[in-house]
Amino acid sequence: MLWRDTKKIKLVVSDFHLGYGRLLDDGSVNLMEDFIYDQKFIEFLRYYSSGDYQGHQVELIINGDFFNMLQVDVEGKHPTRITEPISVQVIERIMQGHSEVFDAFREFMESSRHNLAFIIGNHDQGMIWPKVQEAIKEKIAPSDASIAERIKFYPHYYSFDGIWVEHGHHCETLCFFDPKNPGIRLKGTPEPVLDLPWAGYFVIDFLLPMKTERPYIDKIKPFRSYLRWALLNDTRFAITTILRLLIFNLKNRFSLDPHRRKKFSFTWVNIKEASLHNTMERTARNILINTNHHTVILGHNHKVLHKQFLDGKHYFNIGTWNDITSLDVGNLGRATKLTYALVHYNKDKPSVHLKQWHGEYRVEDDVTF
């Protein structure tokens, strides 16, 4: 392949949702952990740092939701008033739970030709705090300023060479937050807290309690199909879930906290939009029409997609490295596709390819639920 001689590539991955580790302190399995492919990702980093790629200029772009900061408890609780110190505690716990991944980051960044970019998503909104970014840099590049300066953070999108990379939560009203004004002051809080979107409250107050009963609940697509199935096959849980959802919305819609109350002044159009993720392609199209970009790369909805438009422009969704159970007839079943975008350069002209990582062959692996 001639493009291997260009010595410059970029890799884009998305939606790993790292929690606080696969195993708990007592050795039992952490059912709240979504990411179990640490070794696969370590192999991925090493592959693109050696062999044919030895000496290449390589940039790894992590397109949002690398961390699932909303799912990590602080002293046994999941606060919705998330300050910068709380976010630092959360990120430290995640990095400790996936220490081998951060060892691999450190190894990857030892080459002066390697760069690392984090785009902030809705599940790792806390990464927008400066001290959280400092903690990540310190973990990857302890006391090494030359490496730390090659680690960048992007609050919304990253644009280069006609390619626009964005997580995608800004496409949806219920997931949107203002990256320019991340912190707000609420009554009773001595310091700023994250301005969580509706979906942030939904994850913390509604989804996490459900995951303790059904750990797979947030991995089923589309969720409306699951609810129909559950009404027949898991009736008590389905009815309980619907009632919980109604109570959750009413409780927040009439909350004494005016800020939270405002977040729940939604319409059913917003809810339908979020459940269908039907704004993703529309957003990509708008970017391609209204800017000089020829390619848009999104994540967020965990659905792998490549669409080429008539004018030769491209939209990619690079999916997730989490297990997904699809109830769509055309893609029925449980699957894991470790997908990513590979951007290679031929005479400084980039070309994007959607790839699936397989890594080294294993004769056995853990079964997850």
N, C-alpha and C positions, 0 to 999 in steps of 0.2 A: 504494500500500500504506500503510494508515493507521499501521502500527507505526513507519514511518520518522520520524514526528513525535515519538516518545518521547525521542529524543536520548540513548539509552543502549543499548549492546550489549556483549556479550562474545563473543570468538572463541576456540574451543578447537581446537588442532591437536596431532598426536601423531606420534611415531616417524619423525623425519626422518633420524636416524642420520648426522649430519655427521661426516665424517672429516677428513683433513688436506688436502683440496682435490682438484679434478678433475684438475689437471695437476701433474706432478712438476717439480722444479727444471730438469731438462733439456728440458722441454717435452713429454715423453711422457705418455700417459694413465695415470692412477693407477687400476689395476683394483680396488684395495681400497676405493675411494670409493663409497659407496652413494647419496649425495645429489647430484643434478645439476640441481636445479630452483631454484638461487639466484635467477635473474631472475624466475621465476614467483612466488616468495615475496616478493620485493621489490615486485613489482606488487601483490600481495595486500595488503601493509602500506600501500602508498600509496593503494590504492582505498578502504580503510576509514578513511582519514585525510582524504579530500577529497570533493568533489562533494556527494552527498546526505548524506555522513557528516561533512562539515566542521563542527567544533564539537561533535560527539557525545562523550559519555563512553564511551571504548572501552578495554576490558581484553583483552589478549591472554594467553591461558592456554596454556602449552606443557606438554602432558600426558605428560611423560616420554620418555626416549630421544631427545631432541633431538640430543644428542651421542653418538657411538659411541666413548666413551673407551677401551673395551676393545680396539679395533681399531687404535689409534694406537701406534706403536712409540716407544721411548725409546732413542736411540743404537743403533738397529738391533735392539732386543730388545723383547719383550712380557712384562714382569714380572707375576707373580701376587702378589708382595708389593708392594702399591701404597701408598706413603706419600703424605702431603699434598704434599710438594715434587714428587713424580713426577706427581701429578694436576695440579698447577699447570703443569708443563711441557707436559703433554698438552693441557690446555685452551687454553693460549697457542698451541700449534701449530694446533689446530683453528680458532681464531678468526683466525689469520693466513691459513689456507687458504681461509676463507670471509669475507674482509674486507668484501666488498660487502654481505653479509647484516648484519654488525654496523654498517656505516655506515647501513643502512636502519633498524636498531633505534634508532640514535642519532637519526635523523630522526623516527621515529615517537614517540619519547619526549620530543621537544622540546615537544609540547603538554602543558600541565599537566593536561589532562583524560584523558590516556592512562596506562595502567598495564600492567605486565608481570609475569607470574607463571610461575615454573618449578616444575613438579612433578618430583621425581627418579624416574628409572626404573632398571631393572637394567643398562642399557648405559651410563648416565652416573651410576653410583653415586658416583663420585669427586666429583660436584658437592655432596656432603654436607659436604665439608671447608669450613670458613669461608674459608680463603685462596683457594679456587677461586671461591667466590661473590664475594669481593672482586675477583678478577681479571676476572670477567664484568662486574660493575658498573663497574669502572674502564674497561673497553673500550667499554661503551655510554655511560657518563656520566663521561668523564674530568674529575676534580676538580670535579664538580657534585653536591653533596650533595642538592639538592632533587630531582634526577632519580633518583639512586641510591636514595633512600628509597621511591620508587614501584616499585622492582624487588624482588619478593618470591620467596622460595624455600620450598617445602613438601616435607618429607621423605617424606610418605605420601599425603595427599589434601588437596583444597581444597574446602571446603563453603561454599555461599552460597545464600540465597534458595530453599531447598528442593532445591538441585541439588548432587549429590556428584560430584566429578571426581577420578578416581584412575587411575594408569597401568595397573595390573592385575597386575603381577608378584607382588604379595603374595598373589594367588589361588593361586599354584602353589608347592608345596614346594621344587622344584628351583631356583626363581628368588628365593625369599624371603630377605631380609636385614632385620635389626632396625634401623630408622631411628633409634632412640633410642641405640643403641650401635654406631655405625658402625666404630669403630677397635678393633683388638685388638693385644695385644703377643705376638709369637711369639719363640721362642728364636732368637737371632742377629740380631734386628732392634732397633736402638737406639730406634726410635720406632714409634708405632702404624701398623698397616697396615689396609687395608680388609678387612672380614670378608666375603670373596666368597662367594656362594652356589655350589652345584654348577654352575649354568649359567654362572657367570663363568669357572670353570676350563675348562668345556667350550668356550666361545668362544675363550679364549686359547690353550689347549694342543692342542685338537683341530680346531676349525673354521677358524681362521686359516691353518694350513698347507694345508688343503684348498682354501681360496679362491684360493691362488696357482696351483692347477691348474685349478679350476673356479670362476671368480669369481661365478657365479650360484647356487652351492650353497645359500646361506642364504636365497634368495628363492623357492624352490620349495615350494609347499604342495599337498597334504600330503607330507611328506618320505618317508613309508613307501611312497607310490605311486611316487615317483621311484626309490627303491631297487629296487622290483620291475621298473620299466622298465630301469634301469641294468644289472640282472643279465642282461638279454637283449641290450641294445644298447651297453652300456659295461661289459662284464663284468669286465675286469681292474680298472677303477677301483672298481666296486661291491664286488668281493670284498676289495680292498685297504681300502676304507672300513670294511667290517664287521670285518676283522681289526684295523684301527687302533682302532676303537671298543672292541673287547674288550681290547686291550692298554692303552688309555687308562684304562679302568675298573679293570682289575686293578692297574695301576701305582699308581693313586691309592688304591685300596681297601687296599693293603698298603704304603702310603707310610710312611717313617720319621717323617714329620711327623704327630703325633696329631690336630692340628686338621684337616688336610686329610683324613686317614683317616676322621674322623668325618663329614665332608661326603659321603663316598661310601658311607655305611651306608644306602643307599637300598633301596627295594623296587621291583619291576617295576610296581606300581600307580602309584608316583611317576612312572616313566618314561612309562607310558601316559597319565597325566594331563597331563604336559608336552607330549607329542606331539599329543594331541587338543585341548588347550586347553579341556577340557570343564568347567572350573571357573569360567569367566568369567560365564556367564549365572547360574549358581548363586550366585556372589558378589553380583552385581547384585540378584538376587531377595532375598537375605538383608538387604542394606542397605535395600532398599525396605520390607521387612516389619518390620524391627527398629528403624528410625529414622523420623523424620518427613519424610524426603526423598521427593519425587515423581519425581525424575529421577536416573539414574545414567549418567555418561559415563566409559567406559573406553577403553583403547587396547591396546597390548602384542601382541595376536595378529595384527594387520594385517588383520583381517577386518571389513569394513564391515557394520554391522548396525543396524537399528532394530526394537525389539520393544516393542509396547504390551501391557500386561497388562490383565486384565479390570477392575481397579479404577482404570483410567485413569492408571496409573503407567508410566514409560518407561525403557527401557534402550537406550543408544546405544553402539556401538563405532565410533570415528571413523577407523579404518584407519591408513594410512601414506601418506607422500609418496615412497615407494620403489617401484621396479618389482617386480611380483609375477608369478610364473608359476604358474598354477593347473593342477593335473592332475585336478581334479574335473570330471566330465563336464558338469555344469550350468553351469560357469563356466570352460571350458577355454581355455587360451591365456595369453599374456603381456599384462599390462595395467598401466597406471598411472592411479590415480584420486586426484587431489589433494583429498582429502575433509577436511571439518572440520565442527564444530558452530557454528551461529550462534545465540546466545541474545539475543533481543530482548525489550524490556520495554514493556508496555502498561499504563499506570497502576500502575507498580511491580510488575506481575505478569509473571514471566519465561515465555517460551515457547521451546522448543528445536527447531531445524530442522537436519537433516543436509544438507550442501551439498557440491558439487564445484566446485573452482576451475578455470577455464579460462584466464583471463588474456588477454593480448593475442595476436592471431593472428600466427603465424610461418610464413614460407614454407619455412623449413628449420630443422633442429635436428640435434644429434649423435645418432648411433645408438650405443647402449650394449650391452654383453654381460655 
